[in-house]
Amino acid sequence: MTRASVTFLLTPLVLGATGRIGRALRYRWGPEAALWQTRRAQSGAHWQVFDPLAQPETLVQAARAAGQILCLAGAVPGRGGDLALNIHLAEAAVRAGAEAGVRVVLISSAAVYGAGQGALSEDTPLSPANPYGAAKADMEAQACALAAELGVEVSVLRIGNIAGFDAILGGWKPGFRLDQFKDGRTPRRSYIGVLTLADVIAALMEAPNLPDVLNIAQPGPIEMGALLQAAGRDFATVPAPDAAIAEVALDLGRLSGFLAPKMQLHVAGPVQMVAEMALLEPHIKEDPRR
């Protein structure tokens, strides 16, 4: 999967660009494709150094210089951050979008659906099952309410598991164990490869208009055991408890239909997803100055 070179009609201002998704986009798109926000100086070009919450005027100026805002910024599970930052940063992006007259694309998570079963569409009622999912659901609600009040175009992208950034492949350690159901399979979830994710987001940022909400993943849920096997990672299995959910799958009809004129979403494959992460990994080492 060769590196893409992307040119946008409206340059994105990427908030939270030093996080894992931001670094994946910067690698895949090329540094010149966007303005990349960071709170501390980074190596390379096209960085915008400011704090979106403490420097709202600078955020507005950067949004005007760009043409649209992609908000990746926020706290993630397992790193001890304040999950309320997801709300504050999204609202800051929306206010900047209002001042600059640009649209805002907010990154959310399939965690807002919780343990829902069946094909989860964008219209499925949200039922988050953990604090991160609840924080993202609150972020969506409050940011979209503010956008309606201020007249800002906002689109929310609910991303499924990202292979390599997830708790399974990304969180693997020796002695790792997976639930195994009576049919012999391990849990199945909607996944997307890291470089495929970058390509999908690029296609969306190139579009003049976006749906209000889009699920983001590749077709076909992936068995977690198959993903670890493709990566050559050993694991043990334990009988799945009664409360365990065998499959959580996103309905991708809206996304596939929207992308159809631009790109085809390929069925998810563990080998390809592992290869994408292996290609990206050397380029996303965190800067020690962060």
N, C-alpha and C positions, 0 to 999 in steps of 0.2 A: 504494500500500500504506500505509494509514493506521497511525498509531502505536497500539499496543495498550495497554490499561490492565489490569494483572494484580494479582489478589489471591490470595495463597496461604493455604491452611489452616494450614500450617506455614511460617513465614517462613524463607527460605534465608539463611544466612550465606555470602556469596560471598567466598571467599579469592582474592586476586589480582585484585581488581575494577578496578584501574587499567590492566590490559592491554587489548588490543584487543577480545577477546571480552567482557571485563567491561564495557567502556564501551558495547559494542553492546547488552548485556543491560540496562544501566541506562537507556539511551535508550529501548529498546523497551518495557521493563516499567514504567518510571517509578521515580524514586528511592525512593519510599515502599514499593515492593514487597518490598524485601530490606534486609538489613544488609550494607554494602559495606566489606570490609576493605582498608585501605591502610596502608603503613608511614609515610606522610607526610601532613600535613594537606592536604585538598582543598577546593575550593569546593563549596557545596551541602550538603544534609542527608543524614542516615542513614549517614554514614561512621563506621567503627570503626577507629581509628588504633592499630595495634600490629603487632609483628613476630611471626608465628606460631611461629617457631623460638626466638626469644629470650624470648618471653613466653607460655609454654604455659598458665599459669593464666588469663591474659586471654582466650586462645583458647577455653578451656573455658567461661568465663563468657559470652562472646559466643555460643557455640553453644547454651548453655542459654536465653539470651534469645531466640534465633531459633527453632530447632526442627528444623533439618536443615542440613547443610553441603554446599555446592557448591564443590569445590576446582578452581579454574582456575590456581592459582599454580604457577609453575615456570619454568625457563629454556627459551627458544625458540631455534631455530637462527639463526645469522647475527648474534647480538647479543653474542657473547663470554661468555655466562654459563656457570656451572658446571652441566652437564646433570645432575649428581648431585642438584641441588636438587629435581628432579622427584620423586625417591624420598623425600628428607628431608621435603619439604612434605606429600606424600601421607601418609606415616607419621604426621606431626604431626596431620593432619586425622583420621586413624583413631583415634589415641589420644584426641583431644578428643571424638570421637564416642562412644568407650567411656565416658569420664568423664561426659559430658553425657547419655548415653542417647539419642543421635540417630543417624540414618542419615547416610551419607556418599556423595556422588556425585562420582566422580573423572573429570576430563576427560583422555582419552588421545587417540591419533591413529591414523589408518589407516596411518601410517608403520610401525607394528609388523608389518604384513604384508609389507613390502618390495616386491619386484617380482613378487609372485605374480600368476598369470594366472587367468582365469576369474572367476566370481562368488565373491568372498571373503566367506565367512560368518563369524560370530562363533566358529565351531568350527574354522576353518582354522588349522593350525599357524602360529605366528608365526615370521617369518623376516626381521627388520629388515635393511635394506641400508645404513643410515647410522647415525652415532652418536646422532642424535636419536631415531630409531625404536628403537634398542637401549635408550636411557635410558627411553623410555616403556614398553617391554616389561618392563624390570626394575622400573619403578615399579609396574606392574600386579601383577607376581608378588609383590613384597615387601609391598606394601600389602594385597593380598588375603590373603596368609598371615598377616599381623599381625591383620587383621580377623577371620579365622577363630579365631585364638588368643584374641582379646579378646571375641568374640561380637558384633561390630559388623556391621550391615547395610551392605554396600557394593555400589554399581553403577558400572560402568565404561562411559563413553561414548567410542567410537572415532570421531572426527570425520574425515570426508574433507576434500578441499580446500575452503576457504572463499573464495568469489569476492571478491577485493579484499584478502584477507589472505594470498594465496598468492604463489608465486614467479613466476607468469605475469602476471596482471592487477596484483597488488600490487607485483611486482618489475619491472614494465616500465620500460625506459629506451630512449631513441632508439638505433636500431641493433639492437634486439632480434631474435633469430633463434629459430626453432622447427624441430625435426626434421619432415621430411615423408616419409611412407612411400610405397611404390610405388603404392598406391591413391589417392594425392593428398591423403590426410588427414593432419592433424597429430595429436599424441598425444591420447588420450581418457582422461578421469579422472572419478571420481565427485566431484561438487561440491555445494555448498549455498550459497544466498544468505544474507547476514549476518542479515537480519531474519527470514527463514524459520528459520534456526538458533535465533534467540532464541525464536521461537514454539514450536519443537520442544522446546527445553530447558524452557520454561515448562510445557508439557503434561506433560513427564516429572516435573518437580518437584511438580506438583499430584497425581500418582498416589500412592496409598497404598503400593503395592509396585512394585518395578521388577525386570526381569531382571538377572542378574549382569553381563551384557555386552550392549551394543547398538551396532551400526554406525549412524552418523549421516550422512546425505547425502540428496539428492533422487534420485528414480528417473531412470535414463537418463544414462549418462556424457556429459560435455560435451567437445567438441573444443576444444582450447586456442586454435586459430586463430579459431574462431567467437567465443570469449569476447573476444579482443582486437579483432576486427572490430566486435562490438557496442559496444565502448567507444570505437571510433574511433581505436584505437592501431595505428600502422604496424608491420609486422614483415616480416622476410625469412624464407625457408625454405631449409633445407639438407638434402641427402639423409640420411635417418635411418641411423645406423650399425647394423650387424648386431645389436649388443647392445641396441638401443633397444626398449622395450616399447610396443607400439601402444596397448594399453588395460589399465587397471587399474580394475576396477569392484567396488563393494561390493554384497554381497547384502543387500537391505533388507527381506526378507520378515518378519523378526522385528520390526523397527521399525514397518513398515506395519501389521502385525497388532495390535501393542500400541496404536498411536495411533488405530486405526480408530474406536473409540467417541468420540474427542475431536476429531480433526482428520484431514483427508486430505492426504497428501503429494503435492504436484503434481509432475509431470515437470519436470526441470530445463530451464530456458531461459536462454540467454545474455543476452537483452535484459532480462528480468526481474531477473536477478542483478546486472547492471550498474546498473539503476535502483535496486535496494535499496542498493547501495554508495553511489551518488550521494546518496541521501536521508540516509544515516547519516553520511557523511564530515564534514560541518560540525560534528557533535556529538561527535567522538571525538578532537579535538585533544588531545595530551598536555599535562597541566598542567606548566608549567616548574618547579614545586617538587618534582616527582617525583625 
